[in-house]
Amino acid sequence: MSDDYRIRRATVADAALLSDLAARTFIETFGHLYPPDDLQAFLADAYAVEKQAVILAHPDYAVWLLERDGTAIGHAAAGPCGLPHAEVASGDGELKRLYVLREAQNGGWGGRLFQTVMDWLLRDGPRTLWIGVWSENHGAQRFYARHGFVHVGDYEFVVGQTRDHEYILRRAAA
């Protein structure tokens, strides 16, 4: 294989692909944390093809696919901030998802995907950016800290009967 990587903006035509990739990356990263029934119910709802199509069609949201040799191996999503924090303001942006399959990690492509999202979020100039991250995902926390994000709050991420402790990270407008 040539290992030809590229990042491209996803379209509505990618809804089924995104649904499958989002579920696979979530399972690979977090699946071990949840009872199987809770996990399947969450995936069926959160990553339903129809929901992905709505996101992909919405002008305020954007999703990118990381592909290797034409096969999607990662994705990132961004849009208006929806995190439960009192200081979230209209116009604030959020990195909503950033996942790369384990087989393709540690090659710098997650960072490139992240930068693509940041460029899009800041395309109209500086603004406050937010990220929600699992409290036990120390690698992601270190990565985001290197990019100026600081822990400013906490919330619960619900998957069935499981309540994950999540951190809310913020980077002030430059």
N, C-alpha and C positions, 0 to 999 in steps of 0.2 A: 504494500500500500504506500501511497505517496505521502500520507499524513498531511493532506491539504486542508488546513483549517480556515474557516471564515466565520464572521459574525454578520448576521443579516437580520433586518427588522422582519418580524413575523407579520403575516396578514391573516385575514379571516379564513382564508383557505387552509391555514395551518392549525385550525382549532383542534382537530382530532389528534394531530401530531403533538401539539402542546399539551393536550389533556393527558395523553399517554406518557410523555416525557416528564411532566410535572408529577404525576403519580409515581413513576419509577424513581425519580430522584428523591422524592419525599420518603418513599419506602426505604431506599438505600441509606438515607441519612438518619431517619427518625423512626422507621417502622418497628424497631425493637422495643420502643418505649410504650407501645399501646397494645391492648387486647385486640386480637384479629377482627372481631365484629365492629369495634369502635373505629379501627383504622379503615376498614372497608367502607363504612358509612361516611366517614369524613372525606375519603377520596372521591366517593361517588358524588358527593355534594360539592366540595370545594373545587374539584378539577373536572367537573362535568363538561362535556364538549360544548354544550349550549352556553355555559358560563364563560368558557374561554372565548367563544365567538363574540359574545357581548363585549368583553374586555378588548379584544382585538379590533372591534369596530368602533370603539369609543375614542373620540379625538383627544381626550385628556389622559389616556393611558398608552403605554407602549411596551412591547415585549420584543426581546431579541433572542434569536437562536444561535447557539454556538454549534457549528457543524464541522465534522471531520470526514473528509472524503464523501460529502453529501449526506451523512447521517447525523441527526441531531444528538448532541452529547451534553448539552447544557442550555440553560435559559436564564433570562433575567427579566423582571417586570418592574415597572415604575408608574407612578401616577400621583394624584393628590393624596396628601397624608390622611390616613384613616385611623391612626393610632389613638388610643384613649388617654390623651394627655391634655391638661388644662391649657397649656400654652401653644397648642397647635393653632395656627392661624390660617385663614383663607389665603391660598396661594402657596402654602408650604408644599414641598414635594416629599415623596417617600420611595425608597427602594423597597419594593414589596417582596421580591423573590430574587435569589441569586443561587443557582444550583448548577454544579457540574458533576457528571457521573464520576465515581471514584477512579475509574480506569483512565480518565483524562485529567485528573488533578495534578498539581505540582508542576505544570508546564508553563505557567504564566497566563493561561487563557482565562482563568477566573478573574484575574486582575484586569485583563483587557475588556472582558465583558462588563465588569464593574465600571471601568472608565467610560465605556460607551454609554452606560446608563447615566453616569454623572454628567457627561457632556450634554445629553438630551435634557436632563432635569434643569441644567443651568443655561440652556440655549437662549433664554430671554434675559439673562443676567443673574446676579446673585439672589439667592433666596435660602431660607432655612430648609434643611433636609433632615429627614427622619428615617430610622430603621428600627424594626423590632427584631430581636435576636434571642434565642434560647439562652437562659442563664448559664447553662452548662457547656455551651459552644464557645470555649475559650479561644480557639483558633480564629473563629470569625470575629470575636470581640477584639482580639489583637489586630487583626487586619483592618477593621473599621476604625480603631483608635489611631492607627498609622495615617488614616485619611481624615483625621480631625473630628471624629464622632466621639461624644462623651455620653456616659450613662446619666440620664436625667429622670428616669422613672421606671416603673414596673407594671406589669399586667399579667393576666392569666390567658393563655392560649388553650382553648378547649377542644379536645378530641374525645368525643364520647364522655366517659366518666373521668377521664384524665384531665387534670388542670396543670399545665406546664407553667412554670415561673419564667416569664420573659422579661428581658430588659428593653427599655425604650432608649434609643440612642439619638442624639441630635447633633447636627453641625450647623452652627449659626451662619447666616448669610455673610459672605466675605465683604 
